[in-house]
Structure formats: structure tokens, C-alpha cells
Amino acid sequence: MGMKHEKKSQDEKQYEHFNKRELLEKLVPLVENTAMRFNVIPVEIDFSRENHRWFLRIFIYSKERNITLDDCENMSRSLGDFLDDLIPFKFNLEISSPGVERKLKSEKEYLIFQGKDIYIKLKNGIDETYEKQFVCKIVDYDTERGLTAFLYGSKKEVLIPKENIIYARLYSPDI
């Protein structure tokens, strides 16, 4: 019994220092192509280690509809064999929707969630109220210029430079 355990930890040690960046470079196009087939958008692909176990977490989204358990299962089934070939050790696959209060983690998420309401926190206030925290709607995002947002209070669109954004998260009035 001790031998088996030793062997397993030997396997895990072997992959402890694998190149995560290289693996993600192979994973991303595979996940994106699979998502396209099911008409969903991969918002985030995260491969990380927690409590000595590896987790591949994929968050999927659709502009047209809510993500269902079927969407997650379809993705999981389609990716299964490919992932087993790509990742040479045990890992847990978790596929889910981003959640109604998701913090936006990348610039591309502003475009993915275009038209959605966000709760935003800024370094410096904008418009005449100079509020630093408020709910607004994503109108557009440009990597150079920043976020174009619709302010509900003043009912106008403003440009918020990305350097001014401390954080933004999806906003749901139901919560």
C-alpha cells in the first residue's frame, strides 16, 4: 500500500513544474472552438492548484440566453478526451456560468458583457457628482481609450480611462 502512494506522489512531483503557460496556449483554442460549436463564449479559463489538486475552471457565457446545466455538460463531454490527452495528470474540470456578481478580470470581459450593468469603483470621480462608486451600463470598451459607460444618474455616456478603474463587477438588482 505504501508503494502505491509513493508512486502517485512521484507522478505528481514529475508534473509539479510543468509549463502552465504552454499548456494554456494549447487549451485556449480548444476551449474557444468547442464553445463556438455550442454558441457560448469562454469568459475565463483558469488552471490552478488548490490543496494539492489541479482544477481547470472554465466560465462560459451567452449574450442570447442563460447558461444551463446542459451547456456545461455539453462542453465537458466534448472537451473530455482532448483534455485527457493534453493534461498528463489528474485534474478536476469545472464548467460554469460567470455568476451574476462576477468581478471583471480582463479587458475583453468589458466587450463580452457589453450592454450589461456593472458596479464600478474608480480612483477619481467623473461627471459633476464626482462619485467614485456607482452602477452604470457598459456601452463599449477600447483598449486605448477605456470604457464608455452610460450613467443612469445623469443619463449620459462618459469615457472612463482604464487607469481610473479600480474594479468593476457585474451588477444584478435582484441581489
Summary of the structure (lengths in Angstrom):
residues: 175
radius of gyration: 20.1
end to end distance: 50.3
largest distance: 70.8
contacts: 457
relative contact order: 0.13
helix: 34%
strand: 33%
